[in-house]
């Protein structure tokens, strides 16, 4: 049995490896390259579980994270975050060490990157098909054309293809709505692939909801999902996974039981879970209880949710007949709503056989 | 000028010291003891700014945080979090080093603490006057009486008084509503003080909204606010402070400008700000832009908000005429919605004269 006395992030290695293996297999069967996003787990050891499945290209969401994985011998890294012109030194250092790709959608960023780096960097044009976060609007050919020229003119930058993160899928529970977004996105990317065929562009796309739902990816060459490595309650709520596939849970001590209001309080708040929430029956849910056995956890007979959190406290609604089942000093395990944020806050993993796994630390891992 | 190229938490030391000094003065004038909560800043150096104002008793929200401050020679520490019976070892070690107080509201916790510690520990009964997070319902005299007996029977525990965090004020913008909550709370605490007068109970209360609003505190002996050290947009939104009193801001690089949709994208997302939000004109706001000058920041002429965030990206709505004022590579400064969570994520402060200030690290500072 694990020895836990304070909030601790648990990792079910079996589930996690199964999620990795399943996505690898899916990519193989669909004949697409698999370049998983490592922003969710941010761990060299968990990265090695991907390597064991034959993965050798990865995606990250910051320059520092790229350096962290480059130091662990990852030789082909895509930074799927817009180039920050203030950090070109870091891009250059990285491009000297590994095959570096990045995404671009701003003329100044391309210009500055070309001026201030010398080593080869593959550039994917970031394409917006409706998410409206970053990216060139997919049919803005004037901009695309001018960027292609700018990249071609530079000594070290190379146009590698088009990248698209259709994150607007996250706003839809309905499968039909999500499929519609993909149909539109794949159609737009197909048009680009066709129109710029002379450049032989590679098409990158893929978010967890899409890659979990689809089995084929049309003209997409490479998929880049990330969250699927752990999944979470949010992904369950929009139909990307089953609850039994969620591979992380937060173990928290019970510090108060309040039978008169059918609630208990745990040490586990927004500094552990984050403030991310889903709606369950018109109530906020910041997490859901599971039952921890020796080397796995399973669903409870009744659904119990973390319904309110402050900095260090979490309140769990017990319903009418459950307050007798919990006591102060118990450890309860809770599935998080957003595993990316919870794991970022908790910074290390405890596997169910008691091994600590470290992850990237923004503050101690510099460029 | 500061040399910033990635998301960086800025601290305006002048504003912060002014907030500290103002609250110290208020406590003095109201003849209450000031035992500030250190959960917001969690920093030895910022703690020393309180010490310079004559503060020598503090409040923290976890056992590990208590150890961190005890190591920095704080000799009188209240852990304002329910006793976790799994960590009594840590309570004992701490009680051997400093004058330790804690709050209790569970019979098992008192029993286990009494059994497993030997050094003196002051216990405040945690009282609930309507917030319904933790605490004994204020008029549940049966429970209060039995806890007092239990504490009296133990060799090392001492009943010190009543503690109340009326956090329900956070749900109200209207001053009248908040004043009503205080009136009720102060009345309840007065009744307790009177009923248990033989024990000479010390009455502890105080949250930032209340301590900012009120000038006198009735029968309260000691106030314990914390957030006021930095304040934030949430506190501004409920009337606790002026925007000009907020002492932290997040400096973020602009990585994309999108004039066709009047938006820009920064490197700064939920892993920097947290997902805490307020509502401004029917829109979510995760932060608000200020203009950084050499050694201070000031309000912008127009109100610009961070209206959407994902893990690393933030989207700022620029309105119709402002996209020309920002360019890729700029650094923008943004007031956070909840400074406790933002500072917890950012883990260190950069003062406006370029000094790095460290804070407590849950993972490297053990008990």
Boltz contact constraints between the chains, C-beta under 6 A:
constraints:
  - contact:
      token1: [A, 5]
      token2: [B, 86]
      max_distance: 6.0
  - contact:
      token1: [A, 5]
      token2: [B, 87]
      max_distance: 6.0
  - contact:
      token1: [A, 61]
      token2: [B, 312]
      max_distance: 6.0
  - contact:
      token1: [A, 81]
      token2: [B, 312]
      max_distance: 6.0
  - contact:
      token1: [A, 82]
      token2: [B, 255]
      max_distance: 6.0
  - contact:
      token1: [A, 82]
      token2: [B, 256]
      max_distance: 6.0
  - contact:
      token1: [A, 84]
      token2: [B, 253]
      max_distance: 6.0
  - contact:
      token1: [A, 84]
      token2: [B, 255]
      max_distance: 6.0
  - contact:
      token1: [A, 84]
      token2: [B, 267]
      max_distance: 6.0
  - contact:
      token1: [A, 85]
      token2: [B, 328]
      max_distance: 6.0
  - contact:
      token1: [A, 85]
      token2: [B, 329]
      max_distance: 6.0
  - contact:
      token1: [A, 86]
      token2: [B, 5]
      max_distance: 6.0
  - contact:
      token1: [A, 86]
      token2: [B, 253]
      max_distance: 6.0
  - contact:
      token1: [A, 86]
      token2: [B, 329]
      max_distance: 6.0
  - contact:
      token1: [A, 87]
      token2: [B, 5]
      max_distance: 6.0
  - contact:
      token1: [A, 106]
      token2: [B, 256]
      max_distance: 6.0
  - contact:
      token1: [A, 106]
      token2: [B, 328]
      max_distance: 6.0
  - contact:
      token1: [A, 108]
      token2: [B, 328]
      max_distance: 6.0
  - contact:
      token1: [A, 109]
      token2: [B, 328]
      max_distance: 6.0
  - contact:
      token1: [A, 133]
      token2: [B, 313]
      max_distance: 6.0
  - contact:
      token1: [A, 134]
      token2: [B, 256]
      max_distance: 6.0
  - contact:
      token1: [A, 134]
      token2: [B, 265]
      max_distance: 6.0
  - contact:
      token1: [A, 253]
      token2: [B, 84]
      max_distance: 6.0
  - contact:
      token1: [A, 253]
      token2: [B, 86]
      max_distance: 6.0
  - contact:
      token1: [A, 255]
      token2: [B, 82]
      max_distance: 6.0
  - contact:
      token1: [A, 255]
      token2: [B, 84]
      max_distance: 6.0
  - contact:
      token1: [A, 256]
      token2: [B, 82]
      max_distance: 6.0
  - contact:
      token1: [A, 256]
      token2: [B, 106]
      max_distance: 6.0
  - contact:
      token1: [A, 256]
      token2: [B, 134]
      max_distance: 6.0
  - contact:
      token1: [A, 265]
      token2: [B, 134]
      max_distance: 6.0
  - contact:
      token1: [A, 267]
      token2: [B, 84]
      max_distance: 6.0
  - contact:
      token1: [A, 270]
      token2: [B, 341]
      max_distance: 6.0
  - contact:
      token1: [A, 271]
      token2: [B, 344]
      max_distance: 6.0
  - contact:
      token1: [A, 274]
      token2: [B, 275]
      max_distance: 6.0
  - contact:
      token1: [A, 275]
      token2: [B, 274]
      max_distance: 6.0
  - contact:
      token1: [A, 275]
      token2: [B, 275]
      max_distance: 6.0
  - contact:
      token1: [A, 275]
      token2: [B, 276]
      max_distance: 6.0
  - contact:
      token1: [A, 276]
      token2: [B, 275]
      max_distance: 6.0
  - contact:
      token1: [A, 311]
      token2: [B, 340]
      max_distance: 6.0
  - contact:
      token1: [A, 312]
      token2: [B, 61]
      max_distance: 6.0
  - contact:
      token1: [A, 312]
      token2: [B, 81]
      max_distance: 6.0
  - contact:
      token1: [A, 313]
      token2: [B, 133]
      max_distance: 6.0
  - contact:
      token1: [A, 328]
      token2: [B, 85]
      max_distance: 6.0
  - contact:
      token1: [A, 328]
      token2: [B, 106]
      max_distance: 6.0
  - contact:
      token1: [A, 328]
      token2: [B, 108]
      max_distance: 6.0
  - contact:
      token1: [A, 328]
      token2: [B, 109]
      max_distance: 6.0
  - contact:
      token1: [A, 329]
      token2: [B, 85]
      max_distance: 6.0
  - contact:
      token1: [A, 329]
      token2: [B, 86]
      max_distance: 6.0
  - contact:
      token1: [A, 340]
      token2: [B, 311]
      max_distance: 6.0
  - contact:
      token1: [A, 341]
      token2: [B, 270]
      max_distance: 6.0
  - contact:
      token1: [A, 344]
      token2: [B, 271]
      max_distance: 6.0
  - contact:
      token1: [A, 347]
      token2: [B, 363]
      max_distance: 6.0
  - contact:
      token1: [A, 363]
      token2: [B, 347]
      max_distance: 6.0
